[in-house]
Amino acid sequence: MEKKEARRIVREAIERMTWTERAAAADAICRRLLDLPEVRKAQTIMAYLPLPDELDTRPFLRAIFTSGRRLYVPHTDVRGKRMWPLRLTALGDLRTGDYGILEPRTVETCRPEEIDLVLVPGRAFDRKGNRLGRGGGFYDRFMGSPGFRAVRCAAAFACQVLDEVPHAPHDLPVEILVTERETLRFGRRDVG
């Protein structure tokens, strides 16, 4: 299967879900995420603010934010083909960045090696931990930064988990994948 085909299959599967089904699944996924020992232990977390066609991570973000831990979300520089973490200091003080992605107005950042856990988005995943993103490579480059040690965790609807997703040797897999139905663990695999 090619990347374009995998993205189409997942997009159509998500579109078939009702808003009620999506909300219930997102709620279950966020609860599962918050129960992970890796999440409970993490003091510095990087997560993402969802696009309209993505899993709603806001309940997870609110729980981490109100726990007093350091929470970062990505700032994407499309021209420079890179991203870096911006501290989320207020859940309502956001602006629209590149690709229409919401991000904090703050400029406070941290080094990649300070992050304990990163919640990685993806369009599709497989049962080996491989991840298919939107095609920009931003997360793979960020997670490949020198000193990066964070647990790579993903959250997705069950319909986003395919038998196999196309991936390249430089693509970093996730170590944990949480859906509304299950939590899959793959262990640490790095590339390079």
PyMOL commands that set and color helices and strands:
alter all, ss='L'
color gray80, all
select helices_A, chain A and resi 3-16+19-35+37-41+58-66+98-100+112-114+138-143+158-160
alter helices_A, ss='H'
color red, helices_A
select strands_A, chain A and resi 44-46+70-77+82-87+94-96+102-104+117-120+124-126+131-132+151-155+161-162+176-178+183-185
alter strands_A, ss='S'
color yellow, strands_A
deselect
rebuild
show_as cartoon
